[in-house]
């Protein structure tokens, strides 16, 4: 059965019944259809008395299909609820880019899914659309100011850094020229689109804790320089009030359910390679306020989503995970060991051994932050008992707890062993995470720290553009911001073909984007671009809808 | 009190109570928040036994602020309900472009509004975002096919006619070059964005009667030519299934309420100057199925929205209005008579007399279609009794019923006189509308017919590009389609400065866009562009949100 068929075979509970499990009354919900609702912001106040335990699900370096992090997150939540604890999953919203591109949706798989999967994967409650609209409103206002010659202080049009966004994988929009066709169409200049998941508005939403705070953050978006090299921010264009108005609903977290009826909060969705990779502080705090355990995930490997979850989100919000689950698969380890994608279902102990160094480095990274990892071996039907046993033995040798997770096939029942290991680790956990860099370090030092200590690089190379960006950051007084490095998810290095555990490599920083409103800078490593393209055969070719309105081919 | 303050002072009924007035049970609704819901498609089947009466609200040539058509539509609906009839308003959804640009929202004004006005004006239920996503998915698929050299039959990249859309007034995107930056970013080519209200996907949605029909229409979107001059449609790119999947909810009409508790269906929103200007056939049929009277509007003057409502929507759906309400204002007549915008509140009988010809021509146009007009004089506080009486006398001389409408100040109570005039006209109405052109006429003939008979042009001038487009339309076998002329709303002519009742002018057709999927062609008259720009001081500068989430400055 396909994920969609499984999802459809389950009778969902009315959303009010799910809310009741969290102690939220029906009249506090804003329903979106019968099975989803927005929660008010009231539950996300940082001073909330009740504080649940935070469990972060991260992963080894993933294969193109991913290691099943969302599936494990959902299954672990269901398992915790099955064994008598109270848990909520706190996830990111899917982007339409991967849904129609290569990777597919982001609602888990098999028996471990959040539902309604077609609704969540297609528009959901409109949050991505609101981010897109708010982001592009600022772009239109900036180009309008240029056109009307009404720009504050005289904008240098070659300095405009604010791009546009679309929630579509559309490589042709990466680098464009706008304003052609004569005076009536504005001023010609170089511009471009990123994907909405990389929008600074998305990041500001994820890192704010109230509407007031959001408006302030949006006002601080760095847009351009004047001819006199003075910075212009969104507030100088009087844009942030209208932008925040567009985000009035998107700021509220969305409540849905797992196929087993556990509550799940799904809110916003930055990617972890090109953005900070975790859901909103508001959703996480809401979960911690309403539930004993929050199981949340950060995108791609621990080098990307995990590092950013700690250095950016947890530092901003004053949060600390009690334990980090690192998802690994036999397939992923073999792939990191050099086995071809087509052969990953074939037993190959040599490739498994060669690839283990990748997982080992991720586990060392978790421990560098002062946190305790638990390995979740996400089992595929082709995996052998010998392969499973070998991984468990290797983890034991590292004194890392490990459990096989069979959530895809068995839902929460398939993650009970993992749940017990996680609870044991939570019980052992005594201290908070420790940052690897201080905010007072220079931007260069911060990047070098992450590159060498987390990625395993030997050195960092700076392109001339990156050097200029460093100077600008210093001139703008933004050196105290954390760094959100954009890097391929396919390797610890900036070269997607270097698998396993590369060491001593050179990490190249091409340029550094400034996200002063969100509250970080974005060093861009290697060739990475912040607008994906579609593959040769996009998933959209398989996606359809029948005359009764049933979606077909979504995965 | 501002419109927003008035809207907020009214206690709304739960949406289930509004649905009950239409005989729709609560479990047939998909709620969006507490005061809006989507209705199932079931009520829109054309074979529906019950058939209400259709009342079309149109207008004279509007001032930049509009003549209050939506306000009259809402007030008339409330009035019909007040005097014991059962009526529903069927409206278009607002676009974010005018909301943040010049014109403002589209939820009526004063005591005649649909609510919640902030929700409806900002994203509403996500329909515009879904249209944007579906439209741009096809664009990304087409550029991806070019990039992957996997294009069906070899696309001639200079022939690609499919643009992108955003629901933002953003002139800088009208004419752009995409695909710059080298091989990885696709192939460089000229491209552009229209506003979402002008999207062919929006039009296909408005003119379809089922999901199956929609998918078929989307498949028929003309995208480009091969090097061998063969047409390529969306279905050749296997795009229409995924596009329809994105539109699964947007195809369903939205139910809200007026401030007096009348039901209102609001669905989709093409502009009438650059698109066909009326809501969906699905929403209109749903209204006619569920209610005794449907009061609906078509955008801008009768020359634009009215003509298209009949020739495109009514012809496609087999509908006929029983009566056409033509909204006129003292201010609008003076403006058409040459009075400056700033002086419209000052009594000026001479300007009023000079401007009356504009209204007279619209009334003649209604009669050309075999329909009976009723004039609604939408009263502003500055209008004098003498001005009112003079207009009523002139209408009487033309044997046209007229009534003063004070819906802004008094809601439904201010439109009771108008409601009685409308009911009397419905009672007199015996026959259906008659088209001015046949579908078997050539495209040139159709354009000339509308230009000379509806606009009052002396002749039509064809730019070379338009001549080439006519040949292409013939080669594609699309000559049987109706025409959806894009023309300024500010004048009967294609020159926005020619007010009043211009005659004998030359209408220039610059080019003709092909909307084969929607089912019409779009001759573009004069300088009109299908992507508006922001004014010198955009409305967005006044729009804000307070810490409690209340929107400020929306109008």
HADDOCK unambig.tbl for C-alpha pairs under 7 A between the chains (distance, minus, plus):
assign (segid A and resid 30 and name CA) (segid B and resid 33 and name CA) 4.48 0.50 0.50
assign (segid A and resid 30 and name CA) (segid B and resid 34 and name CA) 6.39 0.50 0.50
assign (segid A and resid 31 and name CA) (segid B and resid 31 and name CA) 6.02 0.50 0.50
assign (segid A and resid 31 and name CA) (segid B and resid 32 and name CA) 5.66 0.50 0.50
assign (segid A and resid 31 and name CA) (segid B and resid 33 and name CA) 4.93 0.50 0.50
assign (segid A and resid 31 and name CA) (segid B and resid 34 and name CA) 6.99 0.50 0.50
assign (segid A and resid 32 and name CA) (segid B and resid 31 and name CA) 5.66 0.50 0.50
assign (segid A and resid 32 and name CA) (segid B and resid 32 and name CA) 4.50 0.50 0.50
assign (segid A and resid 32 and name CA) (segid B and resid 33 and name CA) 6.13 0.50 0.50
assign (segid A and resid 33 and name CA) (segid B and resid 30 and name CA) 4.49 0.50 0.50
assign (segid A and resid 33 and name CA) (segid B and resid 31 and name CA) 4.93 0.50 0.50
assign (segid A and resid 33 and name CA) (segid B and resid 32 and name CA) 6.15 0.50 0.50
assign (segid A and resid 34 and name CA) (segid B and resid 30 and name CA) 6.42 0.50 0.50
assign (segid A and resid 122 and name CA) (segid B and resid 246 and name CA) 6.30 0.50 0.50
assign (segid A and resid 126 and name CA) (segid B and resid 126 and name CA) 6.01 0.50 0.50
assign (segid A and resid 129 and name CA) (segid B and resid 129 and name CA) 5.96 0.50 0.50
assign (segid A and resid 137 and name CA) (segid B and resid 168 and name CA) 6.53 0.50 0.50
assign (segid A and resid 140 and name CA) (segid B and resid 169 and name CA) 6.89 0.50 0.50
assign (segid A and resid 140 and name CA) (segid B and resid 170 and name CA) 5.02 0.50 0.50
assign (segid A and resid 143 and name CA) (segid B and resid 172 and name CA) 6.59 0.50 0.50
assign (segid A and resid 144 and name CA) (segid B and resid 534 and name CA) 6.35 0.50 0.50
assign (segid A and resid 148 and name CA) (segid B and resid 536 and name CA) 5.99 0.50 0.50
assign (segid A and resid 168 and name CA) (segid B and resid 137 and name CA) 6.55 0.50 0.50
assign (segid A and resid 169 and name CA) (segid B and resid 140 and name CA) 6.90 0.50 0.50
assign (segid A and resid 170 and name CA) (segid B and resid 140 and name CA) 5.02 0.50 0.50
assign (segid A and resid 171 and name CA) (segid B and resid 185 and name CA) 5.17 0.50 0.50
assign (segid A and resid 171 and name CA) (segid B and resid 186 and name CA) 6.39 0.50 0.50
assign (segid A and resid 172 and name CA) (segid B and resid 143 and name CA) 6.60 0.50 0.50
assign (segid A and resid 172 and name CA) (segid B and resid 178 and name CA) 5.40 0.50 0.50
assign (segid A and resid 172 and name CA) (segid B and resid 179 and name CA) 4.12 0.50 0.50
assign (segid A and resid 172 and name CA) (segid B and resid 185 and name CA) 5.35 0.50 0.50
assign (segid A and resid 172 and name CA) (segid B and resid 186 and name CA) 5.21 0.50 0.50
assign (segid A and resid 173 and name CA) (segid B and resid 178 and name CA) 5.64 0.50 0.50
assign (segid A and resid 173 and name CA) (segid B and resid 179 and name CA) 6.26 0.50 0.50
assign (segid A and resid 174 and name CA) (segid B and resid 185 and name CA) 6.63 0.50 0.50
assign (segid A and resid 175 and name CA) (segid B and resid 178 and name CA) 6.57 0.50 0.50
assign (segid A and resid 175 and name CA) (segid B and resid 179 and name CA) 6.29 0.50 0.50
assign (segid A and resid 175 and name CA) (segid B and resid 180 and name CA) 5.18 0.50 0.50
assign (segid A and resid 175 and name CA) (segid B and resid 181 and name CA) 6.09 0.50 0.50
assign (segid A and resid 176 and name CA) (segid B and resid 176 and name CA) 6.77 0.50 0.50
assign (segid A and resid 176 and name CA) (segid B and resid 177 and name CA) 5.38 0.50 0.50
assign (segid A and resid 176 and name CA) (segid B and resid 178 and name CA) 4.63 0.50 0.50
assign (segid A and resid 176 and name CA) (segid B and resid 179 and name CA) 6.47 0.50 0.50
assign (segid A and resid 176 and name CA) (segid B and resid 180 and name CA) 5.79 0.50 0.50
assign (segid A and resid 177 and name CA) (segid B and resid 176 and name CA) 5.38 0.50 0.50
assign (segid A and resid 177 and name CA) (segid B and resid 177 and name CA) 5.17 0.50 0.50
assign (segid A and resid 177 and name CA) (segid B and resid 178 and name CA) 6.89 0.50 0.50
assign (segid A and resid 178 and name CA) (segid B and resid 172 and name CA) 5.39 0.50 0.50
assign (segid A and resid 178 and name CA) (segid B and resid 173 and name CA) 5.64 0.50 0.50
assign (segid A and resid 178 and name CA) (segid B and resid 175 and name CA) 6.58 0.50 0.50
assign (segid A and resid 178 and name CA) (segid B and resid 176 and name CA) 4.63 0.50 0.50
assign (segid A and resid 178 and name CA) (segid B and resid 177 and name CA) 6.89 0.50 0.50
assign (segid A and resid 179 and name CA) (segid B and resid 172 and name CA) 4.12 0.50 0.50
assign (segid A and resid 179 and name CA) (segid B and resid 173 and name CA) 6.25 0.50 0.50
assign (segid A and resid 179 and name CA) (segid B and resid 175 and name CA) 6.28 0.50 0.50
assign (segid A and resid 179 and name CA) (segid B and resid 176 and name CA) 6.45 0.50 0.50
assign (segid A and resid 180 and name CA) (segid B and resid 175 and name CA) 5.18 0.50 0.50
assign (segid A and resid 180 and name CA) (segid B and resid 176 and name CA) 5.79 0.50 0.50
assign (segid A and resid 181 and name CA) (segid B and resid 175 and name CA) 6.07 0.50 0.50
assign (segid A and resid 185 and name CA) (segid B and resid 171 and name CA) 5.17 0.50 0.50
assign (segid A and resid 185 and name CA) (segid B and resid 172 and name CA) 5.34 0.50 0.50
assign (segid A and resid 185 and name CA) (segid B and resid 174 and name CA) 6.62 0.50 0.50
assign (segid A and resid 186 and name CA) (segid B and resid 171 and name CA) 6.39 0.50 0.50
assign (segid A and resid 186 and name CA) (segid B and resid 172 and name CA) 5.21 0.50 0.50
assign (segid A and resid 211 and name CA) (segid B and resid 547 and name CA) 5.67 0.50 0.50
assign (segid A and resid 212 and name CA) (segid B and resid 547 and name CA) 5.18 0.50 0.50
assign (segid A and resid 238 and name CA) (segid B and resid 541 and name CA) 5.40 0.50 0.50
assign (segid A and resid 239 and name CA) (segid B and resid 540 and name CA) 6.79 0.50 0.50
assign (segid A and resid 239 and name CA) (segid B and resid 541 and name CA) 6.27 0.50 0.50
assign (segid A and resid 241 and name CA) (segid B and resid 543 and name CA) 6.09 0.50 0.50
assign (segid A and resid 241 and name CA) (segid B and resid 544 and name CA) 4.08 0.50 0.50
assign (segid A and resid 241 and name CA) (segid B and resid 545 and name CA) 6.18 0.50 0.50
assign (segid A and resid 242 and name CA) (segid B and resid 540 and name CA) 5.42 0.50 0.50
assign (segid A and resid 242 and name CA) (segid B and resid 541 and name CA) 6.96 0.50 0.50
assign (segid A and resid 242 and name CA) (segid B and resid 543 and name CA) 4.95 0.50 0.50
assign (segid A and resid 242 and name CA) (segid B and resid 544 and name CA) 5.03 0.50 0.50
assign (segid A and resid 244 and name CA) (segid B and resid 545 and name CA) 6.54 0.50 0.50
assign (segid A and resid 245 and name CA) (segid B and resid 544 and name CA) 5.71 0.50 0.50
assign (segid A and resid 245 and name CA) (segid B and resid 545 and name CA) 5.22 0.50 0.50
assign (segid A and resid 245 and name CA) (segid B and resid 551 and name CA) 6.23 0.50 0.50
assign (segid A and resid 246 and name CA) (segid B and resid 122 and name CA) 6.30 0.50 0.50
assign (segid A and resid 248 and name CA) (segid B and resid 549 and name CA) 6.43 0.50 0.50
assign (segid A and resid 534 and name CA) (segid B and resid 144 and name CA) 6.34 0.50 0.50
assign (segid A and resid 536 and name CA) (segid B and resid 148 and name CA) 5.98 0.50 0.50
assign (segid A and resid 540 and name CA) (segid B and resid 239 and name CA) 6.79 0.50 0.50
assign (segid A and resid 540 and name CA) (segid B and resid 242 and name CA) 5.44 0.50 0.50
assign (segid A and resid 541 and name CA) (segid B and resid 238 and name CA) 5.41 0.50 0.50
assign (segid A and resid 541 and name CA) (segid B and resid 239 and name CA) 6.28 0.50 0.50
assign (segid A and resid 541 and name CA) (segid B and resid 242 and name CA) 6.98 0.50 0.50
assign (segid A and resid 543 and name CA) (segid B and resid 241 and name CA) 6.08 0.50 0.50
assign (segid A and resid 543 and name CA) (segid B and resid 242 and name CA) 4.93 0.50 0.50
assign (segid A and resid 544 and name CA) (segid B and resid 241 and name CA) 4.08 0.50 0.50
assign (segid A and resid 544 and name CA) (segid B and resid 242 and name CA) 5.03 0.50 0.50
assign (segid A and resid 544 and name CA) (segid B and resid 245 and name CA) 5.71 0.50 0.50
assign (segid A and resid 545 and name CA) (segid B and resid 241 and name CA) 6.17 0.50 0.50
assign (segid A and resid 545 and name CA) (segid B and resid 244 and name CA) 6.54 0.50 0.50
assign (segid A and resid 545 and name CA) (segid B and resid 245 and name CA) 5.22 0.50 0.50
assign (segid A and resid 547 and name CA) (segid B and resid 211 and name CA) 5.66 0.50 0.50
assign (segid A and resid 547 and name CA) (segid B and resid 212 and name CA) 5.16 0.50 0.50
assign (segid A and resid 549 and name CA) (segid B and resid 248 and name CA) 6.40 0.50 0.50
assign (segid A and resid 551 and name CA) (segid B and resid 245 and name CA) 6.22 0.50 0.50
